Amino acid sequence: MNKKKRQAISLVGVLTVMIAFFITPITALAASVNYEKIGDYVSTWNIASLGGLHWTDNGVHMIKADNQPAFCIEHGVLLNGGSGFEPSELNSAEKERLSLISYYGYQISPTMENYGITQNIIWEEFGDTLLTTQLPNYTNRKNEILAKVANYKIKPSFANQNITLNLGDSITLTDTNNVLSKYGNLLENSANLQIEKNGNILKLTATASSKESGKLQYSMVPKDQVGQSFIYKKPGEQTVATFKLSNAGEMNLAIKVNLNGNVKLKKVDEDTGQAVPNTKMKFEYNGQIKEIVTDTNGLAQIDGVKAGTKVKITEVTASNGFVNKGESKEITIEPNKTIEVVFGNKAQQGLLKLKKTGQKAIAVTTTDSDYGQLHDITFDYVPLADVTFNIKAREDIKVGDYVHAKKGSVVATVKTDAKGELINMPKLYLGKYEAIETKAPAGYLMNTTSLPFEFTYEGQNVELVSQSLEAKNDFQQLKITVHKNEEQIQEWKENEPVLEEVKANDKVFGLFTNQEYAMTDNTTVPADGLLAFGTVKDGELVFPNLQLMEGRYYIQELDAGESHNIDTTHHEFEFTATDHETEKVIELYAPKENQEDESLPLLNKLHFNHFSLKKVNEEATLEEKNGYDFTFTGNGKDAIFTLETEDKEVIQTVTVDKDSLAMFTNVPVGTFYLKEKQPSSESYVRSSETYKIVSTLKGVQAYDSKGQLLGEAMNEETSEEEEETEQTEESDSKEPIKDEPIVLLEIKNHLVKGVAELTKTDVLNGKALPNTGIRILDKDKKVVIEGKTDNQGQFTFEKLPKGTYYFQEFEAPIGYQLDETPIQFEIKEDGKVVKSTMTNQLIPNEKGNLPQTGEKTSILGIALGSLLLVGIAIYYFYAKKKQGNKTK
């Protein structure tokens, strides 16, 4: 061994002693480590841990720790062996790879050459460089071992899959990763499958002895090769390690075997054999209940029920249109079979009952209505025989997809008997129908109006539903049509509405008698008696199918709605029966001035309101040295307001006049929004408030944005004659309303006010200067306010109206020169803070001295240096005494 090698060994020994002295030993059961030379193969190295020192291993030495094969993991460190080695678990990052190298290199085939080859690979893993070796075929063996290590984690391509098999079925799995052949250890087959394994192909079969679930597990390594790797350490000695694999390289498959059967139920229409969907069926088995609704094919199925299970099937809810018979059936599940069960239902049917009567007027009754007493003329209807009806389908009569009758087809022709009831009426399937009269006795008007009826589903427990109709034959009827227009705003021009006439809607008219009528039972219908009322739609009100005695009547408007003035004129007409027509038509228009004039509809005029608002501006009065006094006493002339619809359409724009008023005229009924568009001048803040204006027939109300009522101007009740006069005057003139202005609300404008902030600092170092006397001057150099800067050198004043101002110092801080130069600033925007700065200079010869600073000397460096010198002395003393030890 040359001199450099001896020095290196000595250095390593010294370091090992020092490390062992300072590290607290791990308490463990001491172990013995021994080694012996088992081969003469020589290898030469550059050892990384010794700084690339050249090293020669003279032979192959077998290490054993507690009689277990071990390997050196500190190449170049002396090993004497013997007892006193402390074992501990190896948990380094390289543990798994080193364990695989040990397993594939030596443990599978424990020969002397394989031990030497494995030891050399481990040293190379720690960074040492092998220069030469006499170990035979080392490079090829190394590559073969490392290839197996690299491929250790490759699993078969179907690993970790869930495999489901039916009883008697097989599945063949092919490993596309070509590693299955390495998995030679069957660890678990808890599902008890029949297994055929050939190379990279695995065939699994579920037999009668198989279990419902389990796991199939193979491994590449026997279980005895799995365990904990240990390292063995002893001060001054080489560290060695024993290796065990952390896992056996398992491959798992989750297995499920279906030892079950299925039951499939089909629901059908007993009359047609068609599938019946949407039937709720109950399946009872193994103490549980499942309810399933049949699908579009009438099917309900339960899969995966254990063979031998008894299943009771009961209908719970029949499909819409069918009757539930309450039928139940019981079946037994067979393995891998689907048992089919058929349940039938009959469709629910209906029976029509029709009563036919003829008419005779006898009396009058009265009832209360929103418009007064309503007089209803009563007729005496008696049974009518020999009236023929066709019963037609109003839609395709279907049960499921089966069509029993097409839309429009006649499903029955029937006649009334002496009681006015139908003879031989057949049962019909559910659906929509109509009864149409085709023949009636002489003297009665033919009533060809369709009598629609419908048989609807009334529940699964009802076999036959019914519908009752009553049909009457009347004498000549009246159809009275009222033609009605209303004014509508087309657009707004110069604050005035441009009106047009359109077809009216939602106006209510009443039909009244214009004479007294005596009835056969000695009752009477008085003159001005209300017989009917109705609502205008699209410019017309039709009173259809009226039955009136001959005589005189009139139509009068009862409700003109919320936007128009009501018309209380009596529009008269006379009814005289002159033929046998089914219906007499009467049209009502506005009266004509000349016979040649065109017929015009009755007209409703729009109702308009008016109101005013008062505009008040804020004024500021300077109180020298005390700021401003603000009052709302200013005239709001020239402020501009808009009135908008809910859709933000501006209908009026009004400017405040010299009296501080803005007057809005021609305000229709509706909800509008009043906004300030522009204040009187730029000195004022435009109001952001939106006022809701509610205009009704009763007057005008104003609300703020929170819904608080601010003011109202209600119209006085007027008589019918006054209303007619007002309508005439309004139609003849478009002059503005001359009434005294109705001040609905008052709106205030605040002055634009800002905040002034001055910061006072030292001109040289920027230090804040408190207690500086500061005043604010207006544009005329009048003193607005005086005060002193605070601890931060700031002086702040709020509520300065828009304009130009000056900061001026009137008292300097102690030790500083007074600077009375005015600093100009301007308030432009409301609520904004305008910041300014001013500086002061010290009075000469009043500058301060800089403070002294100290320093501290630390002895930590001296102590560390001394400790290092002592360590070096110990090293040289120990080197001289150290004897060479045998190395491996």
Sequence and secondary structure as in RCSB ss.txt:
>XXXX:A:sequence
MNKKKRQAISLVGVLTVMIAFFITPITALAASVNYEKIGDYVSTWNIASLGGLHWTDNGVHMIKADNQPAFCIEH
GVLLNGGSGFEPSELNSAEKERLSLISYYGYQISPTMENYGITQNIIWEEFGDTLLTTQLPNYTNRKNEILAKVA
NYKIKPSFANQNITLNLGDSITLTDTNNVLSKYGNLLENSANLQIEKNGNILKLTATASSKESGKLQYSMVPKDQ
VGQSFIYKKPGEQTVATFKLSNAGEMNLAIKVNLNGNVKLKKVDEDTGQAVPNTKMKFEYNGQIKEIVTDTNGLA
QIDGVKAGTKVKITEVTASNGFVNKGESKEITIEPNKTIEVVFGNKAQQGLLKLKKTGQKAIAVTTTDSDYGQLH
DITFDYVPLADVTFNIKAREDIKVGDYVHAKKGSVVATVKTDAKGELINMPKLYLGKYEAIETKAPAGYLMNTTS
LPFEFTYEGQNVELVSQSLEAKNDFQQLKITVHKNEEQIQEWKENEPVLEEVKANDKVFGLFTNQEYAMTDNTTV
PADGLLAFGTVKDGELVFPNLQLMEGRYYIQELDAGESHNIDTTHHEFEFTATDHETEKVIELYAPKENQEDESL
PLLNKLHFNHFSLKKVNEEATLEEKNGYDFTFTGNGKDAIFTLETEDKEVIQTVTVDKDSLAMFTNVPVGTFYLK
EKQPSSESYVRSSETYKIVSTLKGVQAYDSKGQLLGEAMNEETSEEEEETEQTEESDSKEPIKDEPIVLLEIKNH
LVKGVAELTKTDVLNGKALPNTGIRILDKDKKVVIEGKTDNQGQFTFEKLPKGTYYFQEFEAPIGYQLDETPIQF
EIKEDGKVVKSTMTNQLIPNEKGNLPQTGEKTSILGIALGSLLLVGIAIYYFYAKKKQGNKTK
>XXXX:A:secstr
  HHHHHHHHHHHHHHHHHHHHS       EEEEEEEEEEEEEEEEEGGGTSEEEEEEEEEEEEETTEEEEESST
T     EEEEEEEE   TTHHHHHHHHIIIIISS  HHHHHHHHHHHHHHTT EEEEE STTHHHHHHHHHHHHH
TTT   TTTT EEEEETT EEEEE TTS GGG  EEEEETT  EEEEETTEEEEE  TT  SEEEEEEESS GGG
BS  EEEE TTS  EEE  BSS  EEEEEEEEE EEEEEEEEEETTT  B  S EEEEEETTEEEEEE  TTSEE
EEEEEETT EEEEEEEE  TTEE    EEEEE  TT EEEEEEEEEE EEEEEEEEEE  EEEEEEEEETTEEEE
EEEE  EE  S EEEEEESS EEETTEEEE TT EEEEEEB TTSBBSS   EESEEEEEEEEE  TTS      
EEEEE    TT SEEEEEEEEEE S EEEEEEEEEEEEEEEEETTEEEEEEEE  S EEEEEESS EE TTS EE
 TT EEEEEE BTTEEEEEEE   SEEEEEEEEE TTTB      EEEEE   S  SEEEEEE    SSTTS   
 EEE B EEEEEEEEEEEEEEE TTB EEEEEEEE TT EEEEE TT  EEEEEE  TTSEEEEEEEESEEEEEE
EEE SSTTB      EEEEEETTEEEEE TT  EEEEEE     HHHHHHHHHHHHH      S   EEEEEEE 
B EEEEEEEEEETTT  B  S EEEEE TT  EEEEEE  TTSEEEEEEEESEEEEEEEEE  TTB      EEE
EE STT EEEEEEEE B TT             SHHHHHHHHHHHHHHHHHHHHHH       
